[in-house]
Structure formats: C-alpha cells, structure tokens
Amino acid sequence: MVWISSDMHDTTTIDGKHAKDPKGWHGTFAYKADDQEEREFHVASHGYTSGKEDFTLKEATHTPEKQDRTPRGGRRSGKVVWPAENLLEEYVDSPIAYSHLPQQN
C-alpha cells in the first residue's frame, strides 16, 4: 500500500519562514510505504514546472525520509508536514491508499 499527499505551489520554508521558492512552481509529492506508516515517516519529492498550470517537469528533487510530525509553517503554526488522517481521502481498489489535495482558494 502506498500513501500519497500532494500539492502545487510556489512557496517553501527557508530558515523556518514561509517564502517564495527560488526554483518556482512545483508539485510536492509526499509518500510512504507500509513500514513508514508504522514508524510515522514519509519521503517528499518536488517536481518543478514553468508555472502553476504547467505540469511538464523541468527539474525534480527528492528529500531523505522524515517524521510525519515535522513542523511546517513556522514554530507557532501548530502545523506538521503530514496531514491528519481525517484530511486524507481513501481510494479503494487502488495502489494509492490515501490522498490529500488542499482546497483551492
């Protein structure tokens, strides 16, 4: 089973502060396998594009495994990098078990 969380944006965290990503628009794809689910860890990859509506990848990055409870959005935000289970959507009969796509503004 694979767990995936994804989002398209042009921001990142630099020195603990929310900022424009110098590399621009990208999709963030965070995923985990069963053993990572048990340990509450995941891996994130970023696929960079030329714009918000452009889904052609021009560069990709891959981060080392990190804990689901890793803080994001500043120390006082109370947010963590992996969404709570109630924010995930389950996909039945799919190799993807759950997905989280944030609401569009």
N, CA, C and O atoms as a GROMACS GRO file, in nm:
protein
  420
    1MET      N    1   0.084  -0.117   0.000
    1MET     CA    2   0.000   0.000   0.000
    1MET      C    3   0.089   0.124   0.000
    1MET      O    4   0.192   0.127   0.068
    2VAL      N    5   0.051   0.225  -0.076
    2VAL     CA    6   0.125   0.350  -0.082
    2VAL      C    7   0.035   0.463  -0.037
    2VAL      O    8  -0.083   0.467  -0.073
    3TRP      N    9   0.089   0.553   0.040
    3TRP     CA   10   0.016   0.670   0.087
    3TRP      C   11   0.076   0.791   0.016
    3TRP      O   12   0.198   0.802   0.008
    4ILE      N   13  -0.007   0.882  -0.035
    4ILE     CA   14   0.044   0.998  -0.107
    4ILE      C   15  -0.027   1.124  -0.059
    4ILE      O   16  -0.148   1.125  -0.038
    5SER      N   17   0.050   1.231  -0.043
    5SER     CA   18  -0.004   1.364  -0.017
    5SER      C   19   0.059   1.455  -0.120
    5SER      O   20   0.180   1.450  -0.140
    6SER      N   21  -0.021   1.539  -0.187
    6SER     CA   22   0.036   1.624  -0.291
    6SER      C   23  -0.023   1.764  -0.288
    6SER      O   24  -0.129   1.787  -0.229
    7ASP      N   25   0.047   1.858  -0.352
    7ASP     CA   26   0.009   1.998  -0.351
    7ASP      C   27   0.089   2.070  -0.460
    7ASP      O   28   0.203   2.032  -0.486
    8MET      N   29   0.032   2.175  -0.525
    8MET     CA   30   0.103   2.256  -0.625
    8MET      C   31   0.113   2.398  -0.571
    8MET      O   32   0.012   2.460  -0.536
    9HIS      N   33   0.237   2.451  -0.564
    9HIS     CA   34   0.257   2.584  -0.505
    9HIS      C   35   0.393   2.641  -0.546
    9HIS      O   36   0.474   2.572  -0.607
   10ASP      N   37   0.417   2.768  -0.512
   10ASP     CA   38   0.546   2.831  -0.544
   10ASP      C   39   0.615   2.882  -0.419
   10ASP      O   40   0.694   2.977  -0.424
   11THR      N   41   0.585   2.819  -0.306
   11THR     CA   42   0.643   2.860  -0.178
   11THR      C   43   0.717   2.744  -0.113
   11THR      O   44   0.702   2.628  -0.152
   12THR      N   45   0.796   2.778  -0.013
   12THR     CA   46   0.872   2.678   0.062
   12THR      C   47   0.902   2.737   0.200
   12THR      O   48   0.858   2.848   0.231
   13THR      N   49   0.974   2.665   0.280
   13THR     CA   50   1.020   2.714   0.409
   13THR      C   51   1.171   2.734   0.401
   13THR      O   52   1.245   2.641   0.370
   14ILE      N   53   1.215   2.856   0.429
   14ILE     CA   54   1.357   2.890   0.428
   14ILE      C   55   1.393   2.943   0.566
   14ILE      O   56   1.337   3.044   0.610
   15ASP      N   57   1.486   2.877   0.634
   15ASP     CA   58   1.524   2.915   0.771
   15ASP      C   59   1.403   2.927   0.862
   15ASP      O   60   1.395   3.020   0.943
   16GLY      N   61   1.309   2.833   0.848
   16GLY     CA   62   1.191   2.830   0.934
   16GLY      C   63   1.083   2.930   0.898
   16GLY      O   64   0.985   2.941   0.972
   17LYS      N   65   1.098   3.003   0.786
   17LYS     CA   66   1.000   3.104   0.747
   17LYS      C   67   0.941   3.072   0.610
   17LYS      O   68   1.012   3.026   0.520
   18HIS      N   69   0.811   3.097   0.597
   18HIS     CA   70   0.740   3.076   0.471
   18HIS      C   71   0.789   3.179   0.369
   18HIS      O   72   0.791   3.299   0.398
   19ALA      N   73   0.829   3.134   0.250
   19ALA     CA   74   0.884   3.225   0.149
   19ALA      C   75   0.859   3.171   0.009
   19ALA      O   76   0.826   3.053  -0.008
   20LYS      N   77   0.876   3.256  -0.092
   20LYS     CA   78   0.870   3.212  -0.231
   20LYS      C   79   0.985   3.115  -0.256
   20LYS      O   80   1.098   3.139  -0.213
   21ASP      N   81   0.956   3.006  -0.324
   21ASP     CA   82   1.060   2.910  -0.357
   21ASP      C   83   1.145   2.967  -0.471
   21ASP      O   84   1.090   3.002  -0.576
   22PRO      N   85   1.277   2.977  -0.454
   22PRO     CA   86   1.363   3.031  -0.559
   22PRO      C   87   1.355   2.952  -0.689
   22PRO      O   88   1.384   3.005  -0.797
   23LYS      N   89   1.317   2.824  -0.680
   23LYS     CA   90   1.306   2.741  -0.801
   23LYS      C   91   1.169   2.753  -0.866
   23LYS      O   92   1.150   2.702  -0.976
   24GLY      N   93   1.073   2.819  -0.801
   24GLY     CA   94   0.942   2.845  -0.861
   24GLY      C   95   0.835   2.742  -0.830
   24GLY      O   96   0.838   2.673  -0.728
   25TRP      N   97   0.738   2.734  -0.924
   25TRP     CA   98   0.620   2.647  -0.908
   25TRP      C   99   0.662   2.501  -0.908
   25TRP      O  100   0.748   2.459  -0.985
   26HIS      N  101   0.597   2.426  -0.820
   26HIS     CA  102   0.627   2.283  -0.811
   26HIS      C  103   0.515   2.207  -0.743
   26HIS      O  104   0.437   2.263  -0.666
   27GLY      N  105   0.509   2.080  -0.774
   27GLY     CA  106   0.421   1.989  -0.702
   27GLY      C  107   0.503   1.920  -0.595
   27GLY      O  108   0.614   1.873  -0.621
   28THR      N  109   0.447   1.914  -0.476
   28THR     CA  110   0.512   1.840  -0.368
   28THR      C  111   0.437   1.708  -0.354
   28THR      O  112   0.315   1.706  -0.337
   29PHE      N  113   0.510   1.599  -0.361
   29PHE     CA  114   0.450   1.467  -0.350
   29PHE      C  115   0.516   1.395  -0.233
   29PHE      O  116   0.632   1.355  -0.240
   30ALA      N  117   0.440   1.380  -0.126
   30ALA     CA  118   0.490   1.311  -0.007
   30ALA      C  119   0.425   1.173  -0.005
   30ALA      O  120   0.304   1.160  -0.024
   31TYR      N  121   0.505   1.071   0.018
   31TYR     CA  122   0.452   0.936   0.012
   31TYR      C  123   0.519   0.848   0.116
   31TYR      O  124   0.626   0.878   0.168
   32LYS      N  125   0.451   0.736   0.144
   32LYS     CA  126   0.505   0.640   0.242
   32LYS      C  127   0.458   0.500   0.207
   32LYS      O  128   0.351   0.480   0.150
   33ALA      N  129   0.539   0.404   0.242
   33ALA     CA  130   0.506   0.263   0.229
   33ALA      C  131   0.460   0.212   0.365
   33ALA      O  132   0.464   0.285   0.464
   34ASP      N  133   0.416   0.087   0.369
   34ASP     CA  134   0.362   0.031   0.493
   34ASP      C  135   0.458   0.043   0.611
   34ASP      O  136   0.416   0.079   0.721
   35ASP      N  137   0.588   0.014   0.590
   35ASP     CA  138   0.681   0.020   0.702
   35ASP      C  139   0.697   0.164   0.752
   35ASP      O  140   0.716   0.187   0.871
   36GLN      N  141   0.689   0.262   0.661
   36GLN     CA  142   0.697   0.402   0.701
   36GLN      C  143   0.570   0.445   0.774
   36GLN      O  144   0.575   0.526   0.867
   37GLU      N  145   0.456   0.390   0.732
   37GLU     CA  146   0.331   0.420   0.801
   37GLU      C  147   0.340   0.376   0.947
   37GLU      O  148   0.299   0.451   1.036
   38GLU      N  149   0.392   0.259   0.971
   38GLU     CA  150   0.406   0.207   1.107
   38GLU      C  151   0.498   0.295   1.191
   38GLU      O  152   0.474   0.315   1.310
   39ARG      N  153   0.604   0.347   1.130
   39ARG     CA  154   0.702   0.429   1.202
   39ARG      C  155   0.668   0.578   1.201
   39ARG      O  156   0.734   0.658   1.267
   40GLU      N  157   0.563   0.617   1.124
   40GLU     CA  158   0.519   0.756   1.110
   40GLU      C  159   0.627   0.842   1.044
   40GLU      O  160   0.662   0.949   1.094
   41PHE      N  161   0.680   0.793   0.932
   41PHE     CA  162   0.778   0.862   0.849
   41PHE      C  163   0.725   0.867   0.706
   41PHE      O  164   0.636   0.790   0.671
   42HIS      N  165   0.781   0.955   0.623
   42HIS     CA  166   0.747   0.964   0.482
   42HIS      C  167   0.864   1.024   0.405
   42HIS      O  168   0.963   1.068   0.464
   43VAL      N  169   0.853   1.025   0.273
   43VAL     CA  170   0.953   1.085   0.185
   43VAL      C  171   0.880   1.189   0.100
   43VAL      O  172   0.766   1.166   0.059
   44ALA      N  173   0.945   1.302   0.072
   44ALA     CA  174   0.886   1.405  -0.014
   44ALA      C  175   0.973   1.428  -0.136
   44ALA      O  176   1.096   1.430  -0.128
   45SER      N  177   0.907   1.446  -0.249
   45SER     CA  178   0.974   1.482  -0.373
   45SER      C  179   0.907   1.606  -0.428
   45SER      O  180   0.789   1.631  -0.402
   46HIS      N  181   0.983   1.685  -0.503
   46HIS     CA  182   0.929   1.808  -0.562
   46HIS      C  183   0.954   1.805  -0.712
   46HIS      O  184   1.067   1.784  -0.756
   47GLY      N  185   0.848   1.827  -0.789
   47GLY     CA  186   0.858   1.833  -0.934
   47GLY      C  187   0.837   1.976  -0.979
   47GLY      O  188   0.726   2.027  -0.970
   48TYR      N  189   0.943   2.041  -1.026
   48TYR     CA  190   0.937   2.183  -1.064
   48TYR      C  191   0.889   2.199  -1.208
   48TYR      O  192   0.927   2.123  -1.296
   49THR      N  193   0.805   2.302  -1.230
   49THR     CA  194   0.748   2.332  -1.361
   49THR      C  195   0.773   2.479  -1.395
   49THR      O  196   0.834   2.552  -1.316
   50SER      N  197   0.726   2.520  -1.512
   50SER     CA  198   0.742   2.661  -1.554
   50SER      C  199   0.630   2.750  -1.505
   50SER      O  200   0.638   2.872  -1.522
   51GLY      N  201   0.525   2.695  -1.446
   51GLY     CA  202   0.415   2.777  -1.397
   51GLY      C  203   0.307   2.694  -1.330
   51GLY      O  204   0.311   2.572  -1.333
   52LYS      N  205   0.210   2.762  -1.270
   52LYS     CA  206   0.103   2.697  -1.194
   52LYS      C  207   0.022   2.598  -1.277
   52LYS      O  208  -0.016   2.492  -1.228
   53GLU      N  209  -0.005   2.632  -1.403
   53GLU     CA  210  -0.086   2.546  -1.489
   53GLU      C  211  -0.001   2.458  -1.580
   53GLU      O  212  -0.057   2.387  -1.664
   54ASP      N  213   0.129   2.461  -1.568
   54ASP     CA  214   0.220   2.382  -1.650
   54ASP      C  215   0.261   2.259  -1.571
   54ASP      O  216   0.324   2.270  -1.465
   55PHE      N  217   0.227   2.141  -1.621
   55PHE     CA  218   0.258   2.019  -1.548
   55PHE      C  219   0.373   1.941  -1.611
   55PHE      O  220   0.394   1.824  -1.580
   56THR      N  221   0.448   2.006  -1.700
   56THR     CA  222   0.566   1.945  -1.759
   56THR      C  223   0.684   1.968  -1.665
   56THR      O  224   0.720   2.083  -1.637
   57LEU      N  225   0.743   1.860  -1.617
   57LEU     CA  226   0.853   1.873  -1.522
   57LEU      C  227   0.980   1.922  -1.589
   57LEU      O  228   1.017   1.875  -1.696
   58LYS      N  229   1.045   2.018  -1.524
   58LYS     CA  230   1.175   2.065  -1.573
   58LYS      C  231   1.287   2.027  -1.477
   58LYS      O  232   1.404   2.028  -1.515
   59GLU      N  233   1.252   1.993  -1.353
   59GLU     CA  234   1.350   1.950  -1.253
   59GLU      C  235   1.278   1.877  -1.141
   59GLU      O  236   1.162   1.906  -1.112
   60ALA      N  237   1.345   1.783  -1.079
   60ALA     CA  238   1.287   1.711  -0.965
   60ALA      C  239   1.389   1.700  -0.853
   60ALA      O  240   1.509   1.687  -0.878
   61THR      N  241   1.340   1.707  -0.730
   61THR     CA  242   1.425   1.687  -0.613
   61THR      C  243   1.361   1.582  -0.524
   61THR      O  244   1.241   1.555  -0.533
   62HIS      N  245   1.440   1.522  -0.439
   62HIS     CA  246   1.396   1.413  -0.354
   62HIS      C  247   1.459   1.432  -0.217
   62HIS      O  248   1.581   1.449  -0.207
   63THR      N  249   1.380   1.431  -0.111
   63THR     CA  250   1.434   1.453   0.023
   63THR      C  251   1.452   1.321   0.097
   63THR      O  252   1.387   1.222   0.065
   64PRO      N  253   1.540   1.320   0.196
   64PRO     CA  254   1.551   1.200   0.280
   64PRO      C  255   1.422   1.179   0.359
   64PRO      O  256   1.342   1.271   0.375
   65GLU      N  257   1.404   1.058   0.409
   65GLU     CA  258   1.290   1.024   0.492
   65GLU      C  259   1.281   1.120   0.612
   65GLU      O  260   1.383   1.153   0.672
   66LYS      N  261   1.158   1.163   0.646
   66LYS     CA  262   1.142   1.248   0.764
   66LYS      C  263   1.017   1.210   0.842
   66LYS      O  264   0.927   1.146   0.789
   67GLN      N  265   1.013   1.250   0.968
   67GLN     CA  266   0.900   1.218   1.055
   67GLN      C  267   0.775   1.294   1.010
   67GLN      O  268   0.783   1.410   0.969
   68ASP      N  269   0.659   1.227   1.019
   68ASP     CA  270   0.532   1.290   0.982
   68ASP      C  271   0.505   1.415   1.066
   68ASP      O  272   0.443   1.510   1.017
   69ARG      N  273   0.548   1.415   1.188
   69ARG     CA  274   0.517   1.527   1.279
   69ARG      C  275   0.616   1.643   1.268
   69ARG      O  276   0.614   1.734   1.351
   70THR      N  277   0.702   1.642   1.165
   70THR     CA  278   0.795   1.753   1.144
   70THR      C  279   0.716   1.882   1.128
   70THR      O  280   0.625   1.888   1.044
   71PRO      N  281   0.746   1.986   1.206
   71PRO     CA  282   0.670   2.112   1.197
   71PRO      C  283   0.687   2.180   1.061
   71PRO      O  284   0.790   2.167   0.996
   72ARG      N  285   0.582   2.253   1.019
   72ARG     CA  286   0.588   2.334   0.899
   72ARG      C  287   0.511   2.464   0.924
   72ARG      O  288   0.425   2.469   1.013
   73GLY      N  289   0.541   2.566   0.847
   73GLY     CA  290   0.466   2.691   0.859
   73GLY      C  291   0.504   2.776   0.979
   73GLY      O  292   0.424   2.857   1.024
   74GLY      N  293   0.622   2.759   1.031
   74GLY     CA  294   0.664   2.837   1.147
   74GLY      C  295   0.638   2.766   1.278
   74GLY      O  296   0.551   2.679   1.286
   75ARG      N  297   0.713   2.801   1.376
   75ARG     CA  298   0.705   2.731   1.506
   75ARG      C  299   0.569   2.743   1.573
   75ARG      O  300   0.526   2.650   1.640
   76ARG      N  301   0.502   2.853   1.555
   76ARG     CA  302   0.374   2.875   1.625
   76ARG      C  303   0.252   2.830   1.545
   76ARG      O  304   0.139   2.841   1.594
   77SER      N  305   0.273   2.781   1.424
   77SER     CA  306   0.159   2.745   1.338
   77SER      C  307   0.084   2.622   1.389
   77SER      O  308  -0.036   2.609   1.366
   78GLY      N  309   0.154   2.531   1.458
   78GLY     CA  310   0.092   2.408   1.504
   78GLY      C  311   0.074   2.307   1.391
   78GLY      O  312   0.017   2.200   1.414
   79LYS      N  313   0.121   2.339   1.270
   79LYS     CA  314   0.106   2.250   1.155
   79LYS      C  315   0.225   2.155   1.145
   79LYS      O  316   0.337   2.187   1.186
   80VAL      N  317   0.196   2.037   1.089
   80VAL     CA  318   0.301   1.939   1.064
   80VAL      C  319   0.298   1.901   0.916
   80VAL      O  320   0.199   1.927   0.848
   81VAL      N  321   0.406   1.839   0.866
   81VAL     CA  322   0.418   1.813   0.723
   81VAL      C  323   0.326   1.705   0.669
   81VAL      O  324   0.290   1.709   0.551
   82TRP      N  325   0.285   1.608   0.751
   82TRP     CA  326   0.194   1.504   0.702
   82TRP      C  327   0.053   1.533   0.753
   82TRP      O  328   0.035   1.551   0.874
   83PRO      N  329  -0.049   1.537   0.664
   83PRO     CA  330  -0.186   1.570   0.707
   83PRO      C  331  -0.243   1.468   0.805
   83PRO      O  332  -0.206   1.350   0.804
   84ALA      N  333  -0.333   1.516   0.888
   84ALA     CA  334  -0.405   1.427   0.981
   84ALA      C  335  -0.490   1.330   0.900
   84ALA      O  336  -0.532   1.362   0.789
   85GLU      N  337  -0.515   1.212   0.953
   85GLU     CA  338  -0.589   1.109   0.880
   85GLU      C  339  -0.726   1.157   0.835
   85GLU      O  340  -0.772   1.118   0.728
   86ASN      N  341  -0.794   1.241   0.914
   86ASN     CA  342  -0.927   1.289   0.875
   86ASN      C  343  -0.923   1.384   0.755
   86ASN      O  344  -1.027   1.417   0.699
   87LEU      N  345  -0.804   1.429   0.715
   87LEU     CA  346  -0.790   1.516   0.598
   87LEU      C  347  -0.751   1.438   0.472
   87LEU      O  348  -0.738   1.495   0.364
   88LEU      N  349  -0.733   1.307   0.487
   88LEU     CA  350  -0.695   1.222   0.374
   88LEU      C  351  -0.819   1.160   0.310
   88LEU      O  352  -0.916   1.130   0.379
   89GLU      N  353  -0.814   1.141   0.179
   89GLU     CA  354  -0.922   1.077   0.107
   89GLU      C  355  -0.878   0.937   0.068
   89GLU      O  356  -0.772   0.919   0.009
   90GLU      N  357  -0.960   0.837   0.102
   90GLU     CA  358  -0.925   0.699   0.074
   90GLU      C  359  -0.964   0.660  -0.068
   90GLU      O  360  -1.072   0.694  -0.115
   91TYR      N  361  -0.874   0.588  -0.136
   91TYR     CA  362  -0.902   0.534  -0.268
   91TYR      C  363  -0.908   0.383  -0.256
   91TYR      O  364  -0.809   0.318  -0.224
   92VAL      N  365  -1.026   0.326  -0.282
   92VAL     CA  366  -1.048   0.183  -0.270
   92VAL      C  367  -1.006   0.115  -0.399
   92VAL      O  368  -1.023   0.171  -0.507
   93ASP      N  369  -0.950  -0.006  -0.388
   93ASP     CA  370  -0.905  -0.085  -0.503
   93ASP      C  371  -0.805  -0.009  -0.589
   93ASP      O  372  -0.814  -0.012  -0.712
   94SER      N  373  -0.712   0.058  -0.526
   94SER     CA  374  -0.610   0.135  -0.597
   94SER      C  375  -0.475   0.112  -0.530
   94SER      O  376  -0.470   0.086  -0.409
   95PRO      N  377  -0.366   0.121  -0.606
   95PRO     CA  378  -0.235   0.111  -0.540
   95PRO      C  379  -0.208   0.231  -0.451
   95PRO      O  380  -0.119   0.227  -0.366
   96ILE      N  381  -0.285   0.338  -0.470
   96ILE     CA  382  -0.275   0.454  -0.383
   96ILE      C  383  -0.384   0.440  -0.277
   96ILE      O  384  -0.502   0.432  -0.311
   97ALA      N  385  -0.346   0.436  -0.152
   97ALA     CA  386  -0.444   0.414  -0.046
   97ALA      C  387  -0.515   0.543  -0.006
   97ALA      O  388  -0.638   0.543   0.008
   98TYR      N  389  -0.442   0.651   0.011
   98TYR     CA  390  -0.500   0.776   0.056
   98TYR      C  391  -0.434   0.891  -0.019
   98TYR      O  392  -0.319   0.880  -0.064
   99SER      N  393  -0.507   1.001  -0.033
   99SER     CA  394  -0.452   1.119  -0.097
   99SER      C  395  -0.505   1.241  -0.025
   99SER      O  396  -0.616   1.240   0.028
  100HIS      N  397  -0.424   1.348  -0.024
  100HIS     CA  398  -0.464   1.475   0.036
  100HIS      C  399  -0.435   1.585  -0.063
  100HIS      O  400  -0.318   1.612  -0.093
  101LEU      N  401  -0.539   1.649  -0.113
  101LEU     CA  402  -0.522   1.764  -0.201
  101LEU      C  403  -0.587   1.882  -0.133
  101LEU      O  404  -0.707   1.880  -0.107
  102PRO      N  405  -0.511   1.986  -0.102
  102PRO     CA  406  -0.568   2.101  -0.032
  102PRO      C  407  -0.674   2.169  -0.116
  102PRO      O  408  -0.671   2.163  -0.239
  103GLN      N  409  -0.769   2.234  -0.048
  103GLN     CA  410  -0.872   2.309  -0.118
  103GLN      C  411  -0.810   2.426  -0.193
  103GLN      O  412  -0.717   2.490  -0.143
  104GLN      N  413  -0.863   2.454  -0.312
  104GLN     CA  414  -0.815   2.567  -0.390
  104GLN      C  415  -0.879   2.694  -0.335
  104GLN      O  416  -0.996   2.694  -0.298
  105ASN      N  417  -0.802   2.802  -0.330
  105ASN     CA  418  -0.854   2.931  -0.282
  105ASN      C  419  -0.926   3.004  -0.394
  105ASN      O  420  -0.977   3.114  -0.373
   0.00000   0.00000   0.00000
